[in-house]
């Protein structure tokens, strides 16, 4: 066979070698002529995948990959098979339990969502969750007619603790305060770290008189916790009640409660200030216990849920 000189074109060299020459403008997958309406003729699998962007499932095992591809493409032309191969979009290991993997991903997703709503230091809910929950409780009040109360608290002289003992001890004290709040409040109450050394409590089905009693109890608990430090640390609180007839928006309710907290700190700290008039609805001897109130909450929620299901 004669040597191929540099002057011979590539196509001629391939012809001399006997190589099959593919037409230069031949497409791997024929386009559908624009004048043909959809449904006039059957489309090949390659055309469907090309126009709809559908992916294929392959397997990690090389042997299984070959079997799977052959089973799927055995009726297609070589050009169509070649066009389909780059469309691989998902790899599946035959040894994996797909259902188990999906459940693991869902659980991880739920865990990450929960972490996004929890304060990393104290384990209390954060400001983001506070806004969502307060909106729900205000909506519940408008629907049921039962009042809810918002309590905002701020530690007095907390900077002295950080300056004297360091921020590490300051963080430990914040964790201790968070634990005291959990132990002193109902499970129905929502406790949040609003930011820094400020905390909030959303109290459903609680009027202003009851919430002030709760705030007084919290002030005494924190004072007992801080007393051994000898740094004059205490707690100030502002309370505001929301009723079904209240014209306040969520932002206005928070602002009113924060203003009450500011007044408590301005007036000497270690005290509770309210927005509105505190009037007991009945004497203390007629008040139910925390356990009884939680049982009533559970019964009320059960009846409400049952009523919603009956409506459906």
C-alpha positions as CSV (number, residue, x, y, z in Angstrom):
1,X,0.0,0.0,0.0
2,X,1.5,3.3,-1.0
3,X,2.5,5.8,1.7
4,X,0.1,8.6,2.4
5,X,1.7,11.9,1.7
6,X,0.8,15.2,3.5
7,X,-1.0,16.4,0.4
8,X,-3.7,13.8,0.6
9,X,-6.8,15.0,2.4
10,X,-8.2,13.3,5.5
11,X,-11.3,11.9,3.7
12,X,-9.1,10.5,0.9
13,X,-6.8,8.9,3.4
14,X,-9.8,7.2,5.1
15,X,-11.0,6.0,1.7
16,X,-7.6,4.5,0.9
17,X,-7.6,2.7,4.2
18,X,-11.2,1.5,3.6
19,X,-12.6,3.5,6.6
20,X,-16.3,4.2,6.5
21,X,-16.9,7.8,5.9
22,X,-19.9,9.4,7.6
23,X,-21.5,12.3,5.8
24,X,-20.3,15.6,7.2
25,X,-23.7,17.0,8.0
26,X,-25.4,13.8,9.1
27,X,-27.0,14.3,12.5
28,X,-27.0,11.6,15.2
29,X,-30.7,12.2,15.9
30,X,-32.9,13.5,13.1
31,X,-34.8,16.7,14.0
32,X,-38.5,16.7,13.6
33,X,-39.4,18.8,10.6
34,X,-41.1,22.0,11.8
35,X,-44.0,21.5,9.3
36,X,-44.9,18.1,10.9
37,X,-47.5,18.4,13.6
38,X,-47.0,16.5,16.8
39,X,-48.6,13.0,16.7
40,X,-48.2,12.7,12.9
41,X,-45.6,10.0,13.3
42,X,-44.0,8.0,16.1
43,X,-41.0,9.5,17.8
44,X,-37.9,7.4,18.6
45,X,-36.9,7.2,22.2
46,X,-33.8,9.3,21.4
47,X,-36.0,12.1,20.1
48,X,-38.3,12.0,23.2
49,X,-35.3,12.2,25.5
50,X,-33.7,14.9,23.4
51,X,-36.8,17.1,23.4
52,X,-38.1,16.5,26.9
53,X,-34.7,16.3,28.7
54,X,-35.5,13.0,30.3
55,X,-32.6,11.2,32.0
56,X,-31.5,7.6,32.3
57,X,-30.7,5.4,35.2
58,X,-27.4,3.5,35.1
59,X,-25.6,1.4,37.6
60,X,-22.1,1.6,39.3
61,X,-21.2,-2.0,38.4
62,X,-19.7,-2.1,34.9
63,X,-21.2,-5.5,34.1
64,X,-24.7,-4.4,35.3
65,X,-24.3,-1.1,33.5
66,X,-23.8,-3.0,30.2
67,X,-26.8,-5.2,30.8
68,X,-29.0,-2.3,31.7
69,X,-28.1,-0.3,28.7
70,X,-28.5,-3.2,26.3
71,X,-31.9,-4.0,27.8
72,X,-33.0,-0.4,27.2
73,X,-31.4,0.3,23.9
74,X,-31.4,-2.9,22.0
75,X,-34.0,-1.8,19.5
76,X,-32.3,1.5,18.7
77,X,-29.8,2.3,16.0
78,X,-26.1,2.7,16.9
79,X,-26.4,6.5,16.3
80,X,-29.3,6.7,18.6
81,X,-27.6,4.7,21.3
82,X,-24.5,6.9,21.0
83,X,-26.7,10.0,21.4
84,X,-28.4,8.6,24.5
85,X,-25.2,7.7,26.4
86,X,-24.3,11.3,27.5
87,X,-27.8,11.7,29.1
88,X,-26.8,9.8,32.2
89,X,-28.2,11.8,35.2
90,X,-28.5,9.4,38.1
91,X,-26.3,6.6,39.4
92,X,-27.8,3.9,41.6
93,X,-25.9,1.3,43.5
94,X,-27.7,-2.1,43.3
95,X,-26.7,-2.8,46.9
96,X,-28.4,0.3,48.3
97,X,-31.9,0.2,49.8
98,X,-33.4,3.1,48.1
99,X,-36.3,3.5,50.6
100,X,-33.9,3.5,53.5
101,X,-31.8,6.2,51.7
102,X,-34.9,8.4,51.1
103,X,-35.9,8.1,54.8
104,X,-32.4,9.0,55.9
105,X,-32.4,12.1,53.7
106,X,-35.8,13.1,55.1
107,X,-34.7,12.7,58.7
108,X,-31.6,14.7,58.0
109,X,-33.7,17.4,56.4
110,X,-36.0,17.5,59.4
111,X,-33.0,17.7,61.7
112,X,-31.5,20.7,59.8
113,X,-34.8,22.5,59.8
114,X,-35.1,22.0,63.6
115,X,-31.5,23.4,64.1
116,X,-32.4,26.4,62.1
117,X,-35.1,27.3,64.6
118,X,-33.1,26.6,67.8
119,X,-30.6,28.8,69.6
120,X,-27.2,27.1,69.5
121,X,-26.1,28.1,73.0
122,X,-29.2,27.7,75.2
123,X,-31.2,25.2,73.2
124,X,-34.3,27.5,73.3
125,X,-36.1,28.5,70.2
126,X,-34.6,31.4,68.4
127,X,-36.0,34.7,67.1
128,X,-37.0,33.2,63.8
129,X,-39.3,30.6,65.4
130,X,-40.6,33.3,67.8
131,X,-42.1,35.3,65.0
132,X,-43.8,32.3,63.5
133,X,-45.2,31.0,66.8
134,X,-46.5,34.4,68.0
135,X,-48.4,34.8,64.7
136,X,-50.0,31.3,65.3
137,X,-51.0,32.2,68.8
138,X,-52.5,35.5,67.8
139,X,-54.5,33.7,65.1
140,X,-55.6,31.1,67.7
141,X,-56.8,33.9,70.0
142,X,-58.8,35.5,67.2
143,X,-60.4,32.1,66.4
144,X,-61.1,30.9,70.0
145,X,-61.5,34.2,71.9
146,X,-59.0,33.0,74.5
147,X,-56.4,35.7,75.3
148,X,-52.6,35.1,75.0
149,X,-49.8,37.1,76.6
150,X,-46.4,38.0,75.6
151,X,-43.6,38.3,78.1
152,X,-40.2,39.9,77.3
153,X,-37.3,39.7,79.8
154,X,-33.8,41.2,79.9
155,X,-31.0,40.4,82.4
156,X,-30.0,43.4,84.5
157,X,-26.2,44.1,84.9
158,X,-25.3,41.1,82.8
159,X,-22.3,43.1,81.3
160,X,-20.7,43.0,84.8
161,X,-20.6,39.2,84.7
162,X,-18.9,39.2,81.3
163,X,-16.4,41.9,82.3
164,X,-15.6,40.2,85.7
165,X,-15.7,36.5,85.0
166,X,-15.4,36.4,81.2
167,X,-17.7,35.5,78.4
168,X,-17.4,31.8,78.9
169,X,-18.9,32.2,82.4
170,X,-21.5,34.5,80.9
171,X,-22.5,31.9,78.4
172,X,-22.8,29.3,81.2
173,X,-25.0,31.7,83.2
174,X,-27.3,32.2,80.1
175,X,-27.6,28.4,79.8
176,X,-28.6,28.2,83.5
177,X,-31.2,31.0,83.0
178,X,-32.6,29.0,80.1
179,X,-32.9,25.9,82.3
180,X,-34.7,27.9,85.0
181,X,-37.2,29.2,82.5
182,X,-37.9,25.7,81.3
183,X,-38.5,24.4,84.8
184,X,-40.7,27.3,85.8
185,X,-43.0,27.5,82.8
186,X,-45.6,25.2,81.3
187,X,-45.0,22.9,78.3
188,X,-47.7,24.9,76.5
189,X,-45.6,28.1,76.7
190,X,-43.0,28.9,74.0
191,X,-39.7,30.1,75.4
192,X,-37.3,31.9,73.0
193,X,-33.9,33.5,73.2
194,X,-34.7,36.8,71.6
195,X,-31.1,37.9,71.4
196,X,-28.1,38.4,73.7
197,X,-29.4,38.3,77.3
198,X,-33.0,38.9,76.3
199,X,-35.7,36.2,76.4
200,X,-39.4,36.0,75.4
201,X,-42.2,33.8,76.4
202,X,-45.5,33.3,74.5
203,X,-48.2,32.2,76.9
204,X,-51.4,30.9,75.2
205,X,-54.8,31.1,77.0
206,X,-53.2,33.4,79.6
207,X,-54.6,36.8,80.5
208,X,-52.5,39.8,81.8
209,X,-53.1,39.0,85.5
210,X,-51.9,35.4,85.2
211,X,-48.9,36.4,83.1
212,X,-47.8,39.0,85.6
213,X,-47.9,36.3,88.3
214,X,-45.7,34.1,86.1
215,X,-43.2,37.0,85.5
216,X,-42.9,37.7,89.2
217,X,-42.1,34.0,89.8
218,X,-39.4,34.1,87.1
219,X,-37.8,37.2,88.5
220,X,-37.4,35.5,91.9
221,X,-36.0,32.3,90.3
222,X,-33.3,34.2,88.4
223,X,-32.5,36.4,91.4
224,X,-31.8,33.2,93.5
225,X,-29.7,31.9,90.6
226,X,-27.6,35.0,90.4
227,X,-27.3,35.8,94.1
228,X,-24.2,33.7,94.8
229,X,-22.3,35.7,92.1
230,X,-22.7,38.9,94.0
231,X,-22.8,41.0,90.9
232,X,-26.2,42.5,91.2
233,X,-27.6,40.5,88.3
234,X,-31.4,40.4,88.2
235,X,-34.3,40.2,85.6
236,X,-36.6,42.9,84.3
237,X,-39.8,42.0,82.4
238,X,-42.5,43.6,80.3
239,X,-45.9,42.0,79.7
240,X,-48.6,42.6,77.2
241,X,-52.0,40.8,76.7
242,X,-53.5,40.1,73.2
243,X,-57.2,39.5,72.9
244,X,-59.6,38.8,70.0
245,X,-60.7,42.4,70.1
246,X,-57.1,43.8,70.1
247,X,-56.3,46.0,67.1
248,X,-52.5,45.4,67.5
249,X,-50.6,43.7,64.7
250,X,-47.7,41.3,65.5
251,X,-45.2,44.1,65.2
252,X,-47.2,46.4,67.4
253,X,-47.7,43.7,70.0
254,X,-43.9,43.1,70.2
255,X,-43.2,46.8,70.3
256,X,-45.7,47.4,73.1
257,X,-44.2,44.6,75.2
258,X,-40.7,45.8,74.5
259,X,-41.7,49.3,75.6
260,X,-43.0,47.8,78.9
261,X,-39.7,46.0,79.4
262,X,-37.8,49.3,78.7
263,X,-40.0,51.0,81.4
264,X,-39.2,48.3,83.9
265,X,-35.5,48.8,83.4
266,X,-35.8,52.6,83.4
267,X,-37.8,52.5,86.6
268,X,-35.1,50.6,88.6
269,X,-34.8,47.1,87.2
270,X,-35.7,43.8,88.8
271,X,-39.5,44.4,88.3
272,X,-42.4,43.7,86.0
273,X,-44.1,46.4,84.0
274,X,-47.3,45.9,82.0
275,X,-49.1,47.4,79.0
276,X,-52.7,47.7,80.1
277,X,-54.6,47.3,83.4
278,X,-54.1,44.2,85.5
279,X,-57.4,42.9,86.7
280,X,-57.9,39.4,88.2
281,X,-60.8,37.5,86.7
282,X,-61.3,35.5,89.9
283,X,-59.6,35.2,93.3
284,X,-56.5,33.1,93.7
285,X,-58.3,30.3,95.6
286,X,-60.3,29.6,92.4
287,X,-57.3,29.4,90.1
288,X,-56.4,26.0,88.6
289,X,-53.0,24.5,89.0
290,X,-50.4,24.4,86.2
291,X,-51.1,20.7,85.8
292,X,-54.9,21.3,85.6
293,X,-54.4,24.0,83.0
294,X,-52.2,21.9,80.8
295,X,-54.8,19.1,81.0
296,X,-57.5,21.7,79.9
297,X,-55.2,22.8,77.0
298,X,-54.9,19.2,75.8
299,X,-58.6,18.7,76.0
300,X,-59.3,21.9,74.2
301,X,-56.9,21.1,71.4
302,X,-58.3,17.6,71.0
303,X,-61.9,18.9,70.8
304,X,-60.8,21.6,68.3
305,X,-59.0,19.1,66.1
306,X,-61.9,16.7,66.2
307,X,-64.3,19.5,65.2
308,X,-62.0,20.4,62.2
309,X,-62.0,16.8,61.1
310,X,-65.8,16.6,61.3
311,X,-66.1,19.7,59.1
312,X,-64.0,18.0,56.5
